[in-house]
Amino acid sequence: MDGASRSDLVGLGYLVFEVRDLEAWDDLLVETIGATRGEIGADGARTYRFDEKRARLFLVPGEADDLVAMGFEARDTAAIDRVIARARAAGIDVAIGTAEESADRFASALVRLR
């Protein structure tokens, strides 16, 4: 198979929100929605859990007050390679994250598509 299939990406891994008021978001997530606070990442991100995963939601300080990234779970490393190849073939800019960036998101690999 030379193109990515729908089964290469098996689910949404996490969301990253850049927010101005970390405390207000923390209150919303923990007190209203019922998320569990997780670790503070090396990049300063606050993490929140909703299930057995280390983090499903990351809050990073900033001005956007918006969703700035989504992470997807891939079936395996070959699936990641197929997604990258398909994105490049479609003219999408692909940037491979560093080991540190991957670790910040508790991921084995991080790929940016723009």
C-alpha positions as CSV (number, residue, x, y, z in Angstrom):
1,M,0.0,0.0,0.0
2,D,1.6,3.3,-1.1
3,G,-0.9,5.7,0.5
4,A,-2.1,6.2,4.0
5,S,-5.3,4.4,4.8
6,R,-7.9,5.5,7.2
7,S,-6.8,2.8,9.6
8,D,-3.3,4.2,9.9
9,L,-4.6,6.8,12.3
10,V,-6.5,5.0,15.0
11,G,-7.7,7.8,17.2
12,L,-7.4,11.3,18.6
13,G,-4.5,11.3,21.1
14,Y,-4.6,14.8,22.6
15,L,-5.5,18.4,22.2
16,V,-3.3,21.4,22.9
17,F,-4.9,24.7,23.8
18,E,-2.9,28.0,24.1
19,V,-4.6,30.0,26.8
20,R,-4.2,33.4,28.6
21,D,-5.8,32.4,31.9
22,L,-4.5,29.0,33.0
23,E,-6.3,29.2,36.3
24,A,-9.7,29.7,34.8
25,W,-9.1,26.8,32.4
26,D,-7.9,24.6,35.2
27,D,-11.0,25.4,37.2
28,L,-13.2,24.6,34.2
29,L,-11.5,21.3,33.4
30,V,-11.2,20.0,37.0
31,E,-14.2,21.4,38.8
32,T,-16.8,21.5,36.0
33,I,-15.7,18.8,33.5
34,G,-14.1,16.4,36.0
35,A,-10.6,16.1,34.4
36,T,-7.7,14.9,36.5
37,R,-4.7,17.1,36.8
38,G,-1.6,15.5,35.4
39,E,2.0,16.5,35.2
40,I,3.5,19.8,34.4
41,G,5.6,19.3,31.2
42,A,9.1,20.4,30.7
43,D,7.8,23.0,28.3
44,G,5.5,24.4,31.0
45,A,2.3,22.8,29.7
46,R,-0.3,21.7,32.2
47,T,-1.7,18.3,31.4
48,Y,-5.1,16.8,32.1
49,R,-6.4,13.2,32.0
50,F,-9.8,11.8,31.2
51,D,-8.8,8.1,31.0
52,E,-5.7,5.9,31.4
53,K,-3.5,7.9,29.1
54,R,-0.9,10.2,30.7
55,A,-2.5,13.3,29.1
56,R,-5.4,14.0,26.7
57,L,-5.3,17.8,27.0
58,F,-2.4,20.2,27.3
59,L,-2.7,23.8,28.3
60,V,0.2,26.1,27.3
61,P,0.4,29.7,28.2
62,G,-0.1,32.2,25.4
63,E,-2.3,34.7,23.7
64,A,-4.2,32.6,21.2
65,D,-7.0,31.4,23.5
66,D,-7.6,28.7,21.0
67,L,-6.9,25.1,20.0
68,V,-3.3,25.2,18.5
69,A,-2.6,21.5,17.9
70,M,-4.1,18.0,17.8
71,G,-2.2,14.8,18.3
72,F,-3.3,11.5,16.7
73,E,-2.5,7.9,17.6
74,A,-1.0,6.0,14.7
75,R,-1.2,2.2,14.3
76,D,2.6,1.9,14.1
77,T,5.8,3.6,12.8
78,A,5.1,2.4,9.3
79,A,1.7,4.1,9.5
80,I,3.4,7.4,10.5
81,D,5.7,7.0,7.5
82,R,2.7,6.5,5.2
83,V,0.9,9.6,6.6
84,I,4.0,11.7,6.1
85,A,4.5,10.5,2.5
86,R,0.8,11.2,1.6
87,A,1.0,14.7,3.2
88,R,4.1,15.5,1.2
89,A,2.6,14.2,-2.0
90,A,-0.4,16.5,-1.4
91,G,2.0,19.5,-1.0
92,I,1.6,19.8,2.8
93,D,4.6,21.1,4.7
94,V,5.8,18.3,7.0
95,A,8.2,18.9,10.0
96,I,9.5,16.1,12.1
97,G,9.6,17.0,15.8
98,T,12.6,16.5,18.0
99,A,12.9,13.8,20.6
100,E,12.4,16.5,23.3
101,E,9.2,17.8,21.6
102,S,7.9,14.3,21.4
103,A,8.6,13.7,25.0
104,D,6.8,16.9,25.9
105,R,3.6,15.4,24.5
106,F,4.3,11.9,25.9
107,A,4.5,10.6,22.3
108,S,7.0,8.3,20.5
109,A,7.0,10.6,17.5
110,L,5.8,14.1,16.7
111,V,5.0,15.3,13.2
112,R,3.7,18.8,12.2
113,L,1.5,19.1,9.2
114,R,0.9,22.7,8.0
